[in-house]
Amino acid sequence: MNAYERFMSKVNKTDTCWLWTAYTKQEYGQFSVRINGYKKTYRAHRFIYEYFNGPIPEGMLVCHSCDVPACVNPNHLWIGTASENMIDCVNKKRHQHSKKTHCCRGHLFTINNIYPRLNNGRECRKCREIRRKNYLKKRKQHV
C-alpha cells in the first residue's frame, strides 16, 4: 500500500469535509511516512496539500476555508501567511476576542465605545482615554 492509499484509509469522506480519523494533536491530524528509511511526520492537511499541489512555500501555512482542523479535503485548503490566516479568523468571527462583549475593565463594547485597530482589532475607547489621562498625569509629574 502506498502512502496515499494508507493516508486515505484514515479519512472519512462526508458530503463536505474529509475528516481525519487517526491520531490528532491539537485537533490537527498527524501522518507519518518513511522517506529513505527515515520517518517524517506531517500534519495531515499539509501532507494532502503537498500531494495534490506540490511543495508548500517556506514560511507559508496551509489554511482551512471550512474552519475544521481535522478536514483534509484538498478543495478546502489554501496557502496563506500567518497574518492572512488571522485576518480570515477574525473576519469569520472565530477569534477568541471577537466573541467578547465587554473589555477587561467591564465596559460594554458598543459602536460608540470601540476604537478600531489594525487587522480588524478593536479597543475600548473608555479604557484608551483612562490610559491617556494616566500617561499625561505621570508625564506632568516628571517635568
Residue pairs with C-beta under 8 A, 6 or more apart in sequence:
1 9
3 33
4 51
7 31
7 44
7 47
7 48
7 51
10 20
10 21
10 22
10 29
10 31
10 44
11 18
11 19
11 20
11 21
11 72
12 18
12 19
12 21
13 19
13 73
16 66
16 73
16 76
17 66
17 68
17 70
17 71
17 73
17 76
18 71
18 72
18 73
19 68
19 70
19 71
19 72
20 28
20 29
20 44
20 45
20 70
20 71
20 72
22 29
22 30
22 31
22 44
23 29
23 30
24 30
24 69
24 70
26 69
27 69
27 70
28 43
28 44
28 45
28 69
28 70
29 43
29 44
29 45
29 70
29 72
30 41
30 42
30 43
30 44
31 41
31 42
31 43
31 44
31 47
32 39
32 40
32 41
32 42
33 39
33 40
33 42
33 47
34 40
42 50
43 62
44 70
44 72
45 62
45 64
45 69
45 71
45 72
45 77
46 56
46 62
47 72
48 72
48 74
48 77
49 56
49 62
49 74
49 77
49 79
50 56
51 74
52 74
53 74
56 62
56 79
57 79
59 81
60 79
60 80
60 81
61 79
61 80
61 81
61 82
61 85
62 77
62 78
62 79
63 77
63 78
63 79
63 80
63 84
63 85
63 88
64 71
64 76
64 77
65 76
65 77
65 78
66 73
66 76
67 92
67 94
68 76
80 88
83 119
86 95
86 119
87 119
87 120
89 95
90 98
90 119
90 120
90 121
91 120
93 99
97 121
100 109
101 108
101 109
102 108
102 109
103 109
103 123
103 124
103 126
103 127
104 127
105 124
105 126
105 127
105 130
107 113
107 124
107 126
107 127
109 122
109 124
112 125
113 124
113 125
113 126
114 122
114 123
114 124
114 125
115 122
115 123
115 124
115 125
115 128
116 122
116 123
117 123
